[in-house]
Amino acid sequence: MATKLEQEEYLYRRAIGIIESTDTDYDKENLLFQEVWLPLAELYKDRLSVPKAEEKP
């Protein structure tokens, strides 16, 4: 199984591939959201949902 860093690297490489593709901007936006940003958010959801009581100033 790939580490978080390896998964993140794959997602960034996928984003570059999508951005450099000949698809329309609309298609690129949809692909980036579905294939990169959602999986990236899922990968780091533990950092995004820190309860207020645990936050440090």
CORQUI-V67276 format. One record per pair of residues at least 12 apart in sequence whose C-alpha atoms are under 10 Angstrom apart, sorted by sequence separation. I is the first residue (numbers start at 1). GAP is how many residues later the second one is. If there is no record, write none. Layout:
i:I gap:GAP
i:I gap:GAP
This chain:
i:18 gap:12
i:19 gap:12
i:15 gap:13
i:18 gap:13
i:19 gap:13
i:18 gap:14
i:17 gap:15
i:15 gap:16
i:16 gap:16
i:14 gap:17
i:15 gap:17
i:18 gap:17
i:14 gap:18
i:15 gap:18
i:18 gap:18
i:12 gap:20
i:15 gap:20
i:11 gap:21
i:14 gap:21
i:15 gap:21
i:14 gap:22
i:15 gap:22
i:13 gap:23
i:11 gap:24
i:12 gap:24
i:11 gap:25
i:12 gap:25
i:10 gap:26
i:11 gap:26
i:8 gap:28
i:11 gap:28
i:12 gap:28
i:11 gap:29
i:8 gap:31
i:7 gap:32
i:8 gap:32
i:7 gap:33
i:8 gap:35
i:4 gap:36
i:7 gap:36
i:8 gap:36
i:5 gap:38
i:4 gap:39
i:4 gap:40
